[in-house]
Amino acid sequence: MSKVVRWLQKRENRVFYWVNQRIRHSFLDFFFNKLTHLGGASITIGVSLILCLFGSGTLRLVGFQSLLALIISHIPVALFKKKYPRLRPYLVLPETRTGKNPLADHSFPSGHTTAIFSVTVPLAVAFPLWGMILLPIAFLVGISRIYLGLHYPSDCLAGCLIGSATALTTVAWV
């Protein structure tokens, strides 16, 4: 099994370095440093609460679904971070480029990616045209986490899956 894990880690490191170093550009530095905050607690909780409190009809329902998905999705995130204390790439991989304030907690899974998908998936289900804009933005938030040296690709993939699955479950039940 360790051979398979080493093989996968080598491939993942290659993808990480490509995103973190090969596609470097001053515009992307600015863009990803700003975009990454869309997955942060302030924005995701704020958007969900605003929709819940001030939306009407479908928007209010979507706000509630997003808020519920956001809350529920962070239970497995917290459990995984505790159970699998994976160090962040900038602490492990030499020459990793980081943003201004690198995080100190564990890497797996990406909380920002989980959060942005928890909030955007219910919006995309209710408003498919919005989904054509919001889901690529959510994907770019995940890419920003790799670009900034904070997460491995599998951290972001896991966050995408946890956030999306929780959001779809919430949409189906609420």
N, CA, C and O of each residue as an XYZ file, in Angstrom:
696
protein
N       0.816     -1.204      0.000
C       0.000      0.000      0.000
C       0.855      1.262      0.000
O       0.501      2.248     -0.647
N       1.970      1.243      0.715
C       2.805      2.442      0.778
C       3.386      2.789     -0.589
O       3.667      3.957     -0.856
N       3.572      1.801     -1.457
C       4.044      2.070     -2.818
C       3.010      2.897     -3.587
O       3.355      3.837     -4.304
N       1.765      2.537     -3.426
C       0.686      3.256     -4.101
C       0.605      4.692     -3.557
O       0.466      5.647     -4.321
N       0.691      4.826     -2.248
C       0.626      6.154     -1.635
C       1.793      7.019     -2.101
O       1.603      8.192     -2.424
N       2.988      6.457     -2.139
C       4.157      7.222     -2.618
C       3.980      7.620     -4.082
O       4.308      8.744     -4.466
N       3.471      6.714     -4.888
C       3.239      6.989     -6.312
C       2.234      8.135     -6.456
O       2.455      9.064     -7.234
N       1.121      8.067     -5.698
C       0.111      9.121     -5.761
C       0.663     10.455     -5.262
O       0.394     11.505     -5.845
N       1.442     10.402     -4.173
C       2.013     11.636     -3.614
C       2.965     12.298     -4.605
O       2.999     13.523     -4.722
N       3.727     11.489     -5.310
C       4.654     12.031     -6.308
C       3.884     12.755     -7.417
O       4.265     13.848     -7.836
N       2.798     12.135     -7.886
C       1.971     12.764     -8.929
C       1.318     14.041     -8.413
O       1.264     15.059     -9.103
N       0.826     13.958     -7.182
C       0.171     15.127     -6.598
C       1.163     16.274     -6.418
O       0.833     17.430     -6.681
N       2.367     15.957     -5.973
C       3.393     16.995     -5.827
C       3.702     17.651     -7.162
O       3.934     18.858     -7.230
N       3.704     16.864     -8.209
C       3.957     17.403     -9.543
C       2.869     18.410     -9.937
O       3.171     19.486    -10.451
N       1.605     18.054     -9.693
C       0.494     18.976     -9.978
C       0.596     20.210     -9.083
O       0.405     21.336     -9.543
N       0.897     19.993     -7.800
C       1.040     21.109     -6.867
C       2.092     22.098     -7.369
O       1.827     23.297     -7.447
N       3.286     21.601     -7.710
C       4.361     22.485     -8.171
C       3.980     23.202     -9.461
O       4.354     24.357     -9.660
N       3.246     22.533    -10.330
C       2.842     23.174    -11.578
C       1.954     24.382    -11.276
O       2.170     25.466    -11.817
N       0.957     24.192    -10.411
C       0.055     25.298    -10.070
C       0.778     26.353     -9.230
O       0.604     27.551     -9.451
N       1.584     25.911     -8.273
C       2.218     26.818     -7.326
C       3.389     27.593     -7.928
O       3.678     28.707     -7.491
N       4.064     27.022     -8.919
C       5.268     27.674     -9.427
C       5.269     27.949    -10.926
O       5.709     29.015    -11.354
N       4.795     27.028    -11.712
C       4.922     27.155    -13.170
C       4.010     28.215    -13.771
O       4.379     28.863    -14.750
N       2.829     28.399    -13.201
C       1.893     29.360    -13.810
C       1.953     30.717    -13.117
O       0.981     31.472    -13.159
N       3.062     31.036    -12.490
C       3.229     32.292    -11.758
C       3.128     33.496    -12.687
O       3.694     33.515    -13.780
N       2.386     34.502    -12.217
C       2.246     35.754    -12.947
C       1.763     36.803    -11.951
O       1.015     36.477    -11.029
N       2.171     38.031    -12.119
C       1.788     39.079    -11.167
C       0.270     39.270    -11.117
O      -0.285     39.535    -10.051
N      -0.404     39.136    -12.262
C      -1.865     39.237    -12.254
C      -2.474     38.112    -11.428
O      -3.384     38.348    -10.634
N      -1.975     36.879    -11.610
C      -2.505     35.741    -10.845
C      -2.209     35.886     -9.359
O      -3.024     35.482     -8.530
N      -1.069     36.451     -9.009
C      -0.764     36.708     -7.599
C      -1.859     37.583     -6.985
O      -2.394     37.269     -5.921
N      -2.181     38.672     -7.661
C      -3.224     39.585     -7.195
C      -4.587     38.897     -7.185
O      -5.305     38.931     -6.186
N      -4.935     38.268     -8.322
C      -6.242     37.642     -8.506
C      -6.508     36.561     -7.456
O      -7.550     36.577     -6.801
N      -5.573     35.626     -7.292
C      -5.795     34.526     -6.357
C      -5.726     34.980     -4.899
O      -6.412     34.411     -4.049
N      -4.916     35.991     -4.595
C      -4.883     36.529     -3.234
C      -6.216     37.157     -2.848
O      -6.591     37.131     -1.675
N      -6.928     37.714     -3.800
C      -8.253     38.291     -3.528
C      -9.339     37.211     -3.573
O     -10.186     37.141     -2.682
N      -9.310     36.387     -4.596
C     -10.356     35.390     -4.816
C     -10.442     34.364     -3.688
O     -11.535     33.909     -3.351
N      -9.322     34.002     -3.110
C      -9.301     32.953     -2.089
C     -10.197     33.280     -0.905
O     -10.708     32.376     -0.243
N     -10.393     34.574     -0.631
C     -11.215     34.994      0.510
C     -12.703     34.721      0.311
O     -13.468     34.762      1.274
N     -13.125     34.442     -0.925
C     -14.521     34.085     -1.152
C     -14.887     32.784     -0.438
O     -16.061     32.544     -0.156
N     -13.896     31.948     -0.145
C     -14.145     30.705      0.577
C     -13.970     30.843      2.076
O     -14.133     29.867      2.808
N     -13.643     32.023      2.540
C     -13.431     32.247      3.965
C     -14.747     32.333      4.735
O     -15.823     32.461      4.150
N     -14.633     32.262      6.049
C     -15.813     32.262      6.914
C     -16.639     33.535      6.770
O     -17.866     33.466      6.704
N     -15.993     34.689      6.721
C     -16.736     35.957      6.659
C     -17.660     36.008      5.456
O     -18.832     36.361      5.582
N     -17.144     35.661      4.308
C     -17.936     35.749      3.072
C     -19.000     34.661      3.020
O     -20.167     34.960      2.767
N     -18.625     33.402      3.254
C     -19.587     32.300      3.103
C     -20.709     32.379      4.135
O     -21.877     32.178      3.801
N     -20.359     32.669      5.383
C     -21.398     32.815      6.412
C     -22.227     34.058      6.125
O     -23.453     34.030      6.230
N     -21.555     35.153      5.761
C     -22.258     36.402      5.475
C     -23.262     36.273      4.343
O     -24.403     36.716      4.475
N     -22.855     35.673      3.236
C     -23.758     35.502      2.087
C     -24.943     34.634      2.476
O     -26.087     34.954      2.153
N     -24.670     33.543      3.167
C     -25.753     32.636      3.576
C     -26.738     33.334      4.510
O     -27.952     33.207      4.353
N     -26.208     34.067      5.474
C     -27.081     34.782      6.415
C     -27.891     35.877      5.725
O     -29.077     36.042      6.009
N     -27.265     36.615      4.830
C     -27.975     37.673      4.102
C     -29.128     37.082      3.299
O     -30.235     37.621      3.300
N     -28.863     35.966      2.609
C     -29.931     35.316      1.843
C     -31.038     34.817      2.763
O     -32.220     34.958      2.448
N     -30.657     34.232      3.903
C     -31.644     33.728      4.878
C     -32.512     34.843      5.451
O     -33.734     34.721      5.532
N     -31.874     35.903      5.836
C     -32.574     36.962      6.551
C     -33.298     37.952      5.643
O     -34.371     38.447      5.986
N     -32.705     38.237      4.482
C     -33.257     39.287      3.640
C     -33.805     38.787      2.304
O     -34.457     39.541      1.581
N     -33.545     37.530      1.973
C     -34.082     36.972      0.739
C     -35.552     36.644      0.901
O     -36.070     36.612      2.017
N     -36.215     36.403     -0.205
C     -37.607     35.962     -0.128
C     -37.784     34.789     -1.081
O     -37.069     34.663     -2.074
N     -38.732     33.947     -0.767
C     -39.040     32.808     -1.620
C     -37.857     31.865     -1.783
O     -37.297     31.375     -0.802
N     -37.490     31.620     -3.021
C     -36.416     30.676     -3.333
C     -35.078     31.135     -2.771
O     -34.293     30.313     -2.298
N     -34.810     32.427     -2.814
C     -33.528     32.929     -2.291
C     -33.394     32.671     -0.789
O     -32.313     32.327     -0.312
N     -34.473     32.833     -0.059
C     -34.442     32.564      1.387
C     -34.192     31.075      1.634
O     -33.392     30.710      2.495
N     -34.875     30.224      0.881
C     -34.684     28.779      1.018
C     -33.242     28.394      0.686
O     -32.628     27.604      1.405
N     -32.707     28.943     -0.388
C     -31.321     28.667     -0.788
C     -30.350     29.158      0.283
O     -29.355     28.492      0.571
N     -30.630     30.299      0.866
C     -29.793     30.809      1.954
C     -29.778     29.856      3.131
O     -28.725     29.598      3.715
N     -30.947     29.331      3.483
C     -31.034     28.368      4.581
C     -30.289     27.081      4.234
O     -29.553     26.544      5.061
N     -30.482     26.584      3.002
C     -29.781     25.371      2.567
C     -28.271     25.578      2.598
O     -27.533     24.702      3.048
N     -27.814     26.726      2.124
C     -26.377     27.034      2.116
C     -25.823     27.101      3.536
O     -24.762     26.545      3.821
N     -26.535     27.773      4.409
C     -26.087     27.911      5.792
C     -26.035     26.547      6.483
O     -25.078     26.238      7.193
N     -27.060     25.747      6.269
C     -27.093     24.407      6.857
C     -25.965     23.538      6.294
O     -25.288     22.834      7.044
N     -25.767     23.587      4.985
C     -24.680     22.817      4.359
C     -23.323     23.282      4.872
O     -22.432     22.467      5.113
N     -23.172     24.566      5.036
C     -21.920     25.131      5.549
C     -21.626     24.625      6.956
O     -20.496     24.243      7.259
N     -22.631     24.622      7.803
C     -22.453     24.146      9.181
C     -22.143     22.655      9.202
O     -21.182     22.221      9.837
N     -22.961     21.879      8.506
C     -22.792     20.416      8.527
C     -21.478     19.993      7.876
O     -20.815     19.078      8.364
N     -21.100     20.641      6.792
C     -19.887     20.234      6.060
C     -18.617     20.428      6.871
O     -17.618     19.748      6.634
N     -18.645     21.337      7.813
C     -17.420     21.576      8.570
C     -17.216     20.610      9.737
O     -16.178     20.633     10.399
N     -18.206     19.768      9.982
C     -18.012     18.698     10.968
C     -17.001     17.679     10.435
O     -16.017     17.393     11.118
N     -17.214     17.118      9.223
C     -16.186     16.197      8.715
C     -14.841     16.882      8.467
O     -13.795     16.251      8.620
N     -14.851     18.153      8.089
C     -13.584     18.876      7.889
C     -12.793     18.892      9.191
O     -11.600     18.588      9.201
N     -13.453     19.246     10.282
C     -12.774     19.288     11.585
C     -12.296     17.895     11.994
O     -11.190     17.743     12.513
N     -13.128     16.879     11.761
C     -12.748     15.506     12.126
C     -11.556     15.021     11.300
O     -10.626     14.426     11.843
N     -11.580     15.272      9.994
C     -10.464     14.861      9.134
C      -9.176     15.584      9.508
O      -8.108     14.972      9.546
N      -9.271     16.875      9.784
C      -8.067     17.630     10.155
C      -7.455     17.076     11.440
O      -6.234     17.082     11.603
N      -8.304     16.596     12.352
C      -7.813     16.029     13.608
C      -7.269     14.611     13.401
O      -6.224     14.255     13.945
N      -7.982     13.815     12.617
C      -7.614     12.410     12.402
C      -6.399     12.262     11.478
O      -5.560     11.385     11.685
N      -6.313     13.121     10.462
C      -5.224     13.070      9.484
C      -4.482     14.399      9.490
O      -4.708     15.236      8.616
N      -3.603     14.603     10.457
C      -2.921     15.908     10.608
C      -1.831     16.122      9.550
O      -0.638     16.060      9.846
N      -2.256     16.369      8.351
C      -1.344     16.566      7.223
C      -0.766     17.978      7.271
O      -1.502     18.961      7.357
N       0.554     18.060      7.215
C       1.211     19.364      7.194
C       0.938     20.075      5.877
O       0.805     19.439      4.831
N       0.858     21.369      5.937
C       0.631     22.158      4.725
C       1.848     22.070      3.804
O       2.976     21.902      4.266
N       1.605     22.187      2.495
C       2.705     22.024      1.533
C       3.903     22.935      1.782
O       5.048     22.506      1.636
N       3.651     24.182      2.155
C       4.778     25.110      2.349
C       5.679     24.675      3.500
O       6.827     25.110      3.582
N       5.169     23.814      4.396
C       5.977     23.302      5.503
C       6.766     22.051      5.112
O       7.704     21.664      5.810
N       6.389     21.423      4.005
C       6.971     20.146      3.606
C       7.786     20.242      2.322
O       8.895     19.712      2.239
N       7.237     20.910      1.336
C       7.857     20.938      0.009
C       8.764     22.155     -0.138
O       8.326     23.289      0.051
N      10.030     21.915     -0.474
C      10.952     23.045     -0.641
C      10.522     23.943     -1.807
O       9.912     23.487     -2.774
N      10.851     25.199     -1.688
C      10.606     26.196     -2.725
C       9.134     26.487     -2.986
O       8.793     27.056     -4.023
N       8.262     26.106     -2.062
C       6.847     26.430     -2.209
C       6.655     27.927     -2.016
O       7.185     28.522     -1.078
N       5.900     28.509     -2.904
C       5.583     29.936     -2.798
C       4.299     30.078     -2.005
O       3.332     29.354     -2.242
N       4.289     31.011     -1.064
C       3.107     31.210     -0.231
C       2.620     32.650     -0.343
O       3.311     33.534     -0.849
N       1.406     32.845      0.149
C       0.840     34.181      0.218
C       1.384     34.913      1.430
O       2.390     34.505      2.011
N       0.728     35.979      1.805
C       1.204     36.830      2.889
C       1.164     36.156      4.254
O       2.140     36.222      5.001
N       0.060     35.516      4.589
C      -0.106     34.943      5.922
C      -0.406     33.448      5.834
O      -1.571     33.051      5.848
N       0.626     32.620      5.743
C       0.349     31.189      5.655
C      -0.305     30.678      6.939
O      -0.001     31.149      8.035
N      -1.197     29.717      6.787
C      -1.941     29.159      7.914
C      -1.100     28.122      8.648
O      -0.174     27.543      8.082
N      -1.433     27.898      9.907
C      -0.640     26.966     10.718
C      -1.372     25.667     11.016
O      -0.745     24.691     11.428
N      -2.699     25.632     10.816
C      -3.413     24.389     11.121
C      -3.166     23.355     10.035
O      -2.366     23.582      9.127
N      -3.845     22.230     10.124
C      -3.599     21.126      9.191
C      -4.229     21.377      7.826
O      -5.143     22.187      7.674
N      -3.710     20.658      6.845
C      -4.021     20.905      5.449
C      -5.260     20.165      4.935
O      -6.015     20.719      4.136
N      -5.478     18.941      5.373
C      -6.507     18.077      4.766
C      -7.768     18.040      5.597
O      -7.714     17.754      6.793
N      -8.903     18.324      4.983
C      -9.199     18.874      3.661
C      -9.236     20.403      3.700
O      -9.110     21.008      4.765
N      -9.405     21.009      2.551
C      -9.444     22.462      2.459
C     -10.791     22.997      2.954
O     -11.836     22.715      2.367
N     -10.750     23.761      4.028
C     -11.967     24.356      4.574
C     -12.549     25.426      3.664
O     -13.769     25.533      3.537
N     -11.693     26.218      3.029
C     -12.173     27.252      2.104
C     -12.913     26.626      0.928
O     -13.975     27.100      0.526
N     -12.335     25.552      0.379
C     -12.971     24.897     -0.767
C     -14.288     24.257     -0.345
O     -15.283     24.333     -1.065
N     -14.287     23.625      0.826
C     -15.523     23.037      1.346
C     -16.594     24.110      1.484
O     -17.734     23.922      1.059
N     -16.221     25.229      2.079
C     -17.184     26.301      2.336
C     -17.761     26.879      1.052
O     -18.974     27.064      0.951
N     -16.919     27.166      0.078
C     -17.416     27.804     -1.144
C     -18.355     26.874     -1.912
O     -19.339     27.329     -2.495
N     -18.056     25.571     -1.914
C     -18.957     24.631     -2.591
C     -20.242     24.429     -1.788
O     -21.302     24.216     -2.377
N     -20.171     24.490     -0.463
C     -21.372     24.378      0.372
C     -22.361     25.494      0.078
O     -23.574     25.290      0.129
N     -21.845     26.660     -0.227
C     -22.694     27.818     -0.478
C     -23.115     27.915     -1.948
O     -24.257     28.277     -2.232
N     -22.225     27.602     -2.876
C     -22.553     27.803     -4.300
C     -23.405     26.689     -4.891
O     -24.192     26.945     -5.803
N     -23.274     25.470     -4.403
C     -24.044     24.363     -4.993
C     -25.554     24.572     -4.826
O     -26.282     24.400     -5.804
N     -26.065     24.933     -3.639
C     -27.509     25.196     -3.570
C     -27.958     26.331     -4.500
O     -29.043     26.267     -5.077
N     -27.132     27.359     -4.642
C     -27.462     28.439     -5.580
C     -27.485     27.920     -7.015
O     -28.358     28.292     -7.799
N     -26.529     27.062     -7.356
C     -26.454     26.511     -8.712
C     -27.636     25.591     -9.013
O     -28.127     25.556    -10.141
N     -28.087     24.855     -8.011
C     -29.242     23.969     -8.206
C     -30.512     24.800     -8.418
O     -31.307     24.507     -9.310
N     -30.694     25.821     -7.606
C     -31.900     26.648     -7.702
C     -31.889     27.563     -8.925
O     -32.929     27.825     -9.529
N     -30.711     28.038     -9.276
C     -30.566     28.987    -10.387
C     -29.445     28.509    -11.315
O     -28.308     28.963    -11.190
N     -29.753     27.599    -12.242
C     -28.712     26.999    -13.092
C     -27.850     27.996    -13.858
O     -26.664     27.743    -14.069
N     -28.416     29.111    -14.273
C     -27.600     30.109    -14.980
C     -26.554     30.711    -14.046
O     -25.424     30.965    -14.464
N     -26.917     30.938    -12.797
C     -25.948     31.416    -11.804
C     -24.869     30.372    -11.599
O     -23.697     30.695    -11.405
N     -25.285     29.110    -11.643
C     -24.332     28.013    -11.458
C     -23.224     28.028    -12.488
O     -22.092     27.642    -12.197
N     -23.547     28.475    -13.698
C     -22.529     28.534    -14.755
C     -21.444     29.556    -14.418
O     -20.339     29.485    -14.955
N     -21.748     30.490    -13.549
C     -20.768     31.482    -13.107
C     -20.160     31.084    -11.760
O     -18.945     31.148    -11.572
N     -21.021     30.674    -10.829
C     -20.583     30.408     -9.453
C     -19.713     29.161     -9.308
O     -18.745     29.174     -8.548
N     -20.038     28.096    -10.019
C     -19.245     26.866     -9.866
C     -17.815     27.018    -10.387
O     -16.888     26.537     -9.735
N     -17.597     27.668    -11.536
C     -16.207     27.933    -11.927
C     -15.467     28.824    -10.927
O     -14.270     28.644    -10.706
N     -16.172     29.781    -10.324
C     -15.540     30.614     -9.296
C     -15.154     29.753     -8.099
O     -14.062     29.909     -7.553
N     -16.039     28.848     -7.687
C     -15.737     27.945     -6.566
C     -14.519     27.082     -6.897
O     -13.651     26.871     -6.050
N     -14.462     26.589     -8.125
C     -13.314     25.798     -8.569
C     -12.031     26.632     -8.489
O     -10.994     26.133     -8.052
N     -12.098     27.881     -8.903
C     -10.928     28.766     -8.850
C     -10.494     29.073     -7.416
O      -9.308     29.280     -7.161
N     -11.442     29.104     -6.484
C     -11.072     29.269     -5.074
C     -10.208     28.084     -4.648
O      -9.200     28.264     -3.965
N     -10.604     26.867     -5.051
C      -9.781     25.682     -4.764
C      -8.398     25.793     -5.383
O      -7.401     25.482     -4.730
N      -8.325     26.230     -6.627
C      -7.035     26.409     -7.299
C      -6.205     27.465     -6.567
O      -4.986     27.330     -6.457
N      -6.857     28.510     -6.069
C      -6.130     29.566     -5.355
C      -5.443     29.022     -4.106
O      -4.366     29.489     -3.736
N      -6.052     28.051     -3.466
C      -5.463     27.473     -2.257
C      -4.155     26.734     -2.585
O      -3.220     26.727     -1.784
N      -4.107     26.121     -3.761
C      -2.880     25.442     -4.217
C      -1.865     26.494     -4.656
O      -0.692     26.428     -4.290
N      -2.321     27.452     -5.433
C      -1.454     28.521     -5.941
C      -0.755     29.250     -4.802
O       0.412     29.621     -4.920
N      -1.473     29.454     -3.695
C      -0.918     30.174     -2.550
C      -0.085     29.282     -1.622
O       0.397     29.744     -0.587
N       0.083     28.011     -1.987
C       0.935     27.095     -1.221
C       0.316     26.574      0.055
O       1.025     26.060      0.920
N      -1.000     26.696      0.191
C      -1.665     26.316      1.432
C      -2.243     24.906      1.424
O      -2.448     24.312      2.483
N      -2.507     24.367      0.231
C      -3.132     23.046      0.129
C      -2.575     22.250     -1.039
O      -2.127     22.802     -2.044
N      -2.618     20.943     -0.874
C      -2.340     20.015     -1.956
C      -3.606     19.891     -2.806
O      -4.696     20.206     -2.330
N      -3.481     19.439     -4.051
C      -4.683     19.234     -4.876
C      -5.711     18.301     -4.230
O      -6.912     18.548     -4.340
N      -5.264     17.237     -3.561
C      -6.227     16.322     -2.940
C      -6.970     16.968     -1.777
O      -8.098     16.575     -1.483
N      -6.370     17.945     -1.111
C      -7.063     18.687     -0.051
C      -8.258     19.436     -0.648
O      -9.354     19.439     -0.087
N      -8.017     20.064     -1.793
C      -9.064     20.847     -2.450
C     -10.125     19.944     -3.074
O     -11.314     20.261     -3.042
N      -9.694     18.825     -3.639
C     -10.653     17.869     -4.189
C     -11.556     17.331     -3.086
O     -12.769     17.235     -3.271
N     -10.977     16.982     -1.946
C     -11.772     16.494     -0.817
C     -12.736     17.578     -0.339
O     -13.891     17.285     -0.030
N     -12.272     18.826     -0.276
C     -13.148     19.931      0.122
C     -14.298     20.120     -0.851
O     -15.434     20.359     -0.441
N     -14.003     20.014     -2.134
C     -15.034     20.118     -3.167
C     -16.080     19.018     -2.990
O     -17.282     19.277     -3.060
N     -15.617     17.798     -2.762
C     -16.539     16.666     -2.613
C     -17.366     16.774     -1.336
O     -18.572     16.527     -1.359
N     -16.736     17.137     -0.233
C     -17.465     17.273      1.035
C     -18.500     18.401      0.937
O     -19.659     18.217      1.308
N     -18.081     19.556      0.441
C     -18.998     20.690      0.318
C     -20.147     20.414     -0.630
O     -21.296     20.733     -0.326
N     -19.843     19.821     -1.785
C     -20.881     19.525     -2.782
C     -21.846     18.460     -2.287
O     -23.060     18.605     -2.432
N     -21.312     17.386     -1.702
C     -22.170     16.298     -1.210
C     -23.080     16.794     -0.088
O     -24.266     16.467     -0.054
N     -22.528     17.574      0.817
C     -23.339     18.114      1.910
C     -24.409     19.056      1.370
O     -25.557     19.017      1.812
N     -24.033     19.895      0.423
C     -24.993     20.841     -0.159
C     -26.096     20.121     -0.909
O     -27.267     20.475     -0.772
N     -25.745     19.118     -1.700
C     -26.767     18.370     -2.447
C     -27.695     17.606     -1.518
O     -28.895     17.509     -1.777
N     -27.150     17.068     -0.444
C     -27.977     16.387      0.554
C     -28.936     17.373      1.204
O     -30.118     17.080      1.386
N     -28.421     18.530      1.547
C     -29.247     19.571      2.168
C     -30.367     20.008      1.216
O     -31.516     20.163      1.629
N     -30.022     20.203     -0.044
C     -31.022     20.605     -1.050
C     -32.098     19.536     -1.189
O     -33.279     19.856     -1.322
N     -31.694     18.264     -1.158
C     -32.646     17.170     -1.305
C     -33.587     17.050     -0.106
O     -34.742     16.653     -0.265
N     -33.109     17.384      1.078
C     -33.898     17.201      2.298
C     -34.652     18.423      2.753
O     -35.652     18.301      3.461
N     -34.197     19.607      2.363
C     -34.857     20.825      2.873
C     -35.743     21.422      1.793
O     -36.385     22.447      2.018
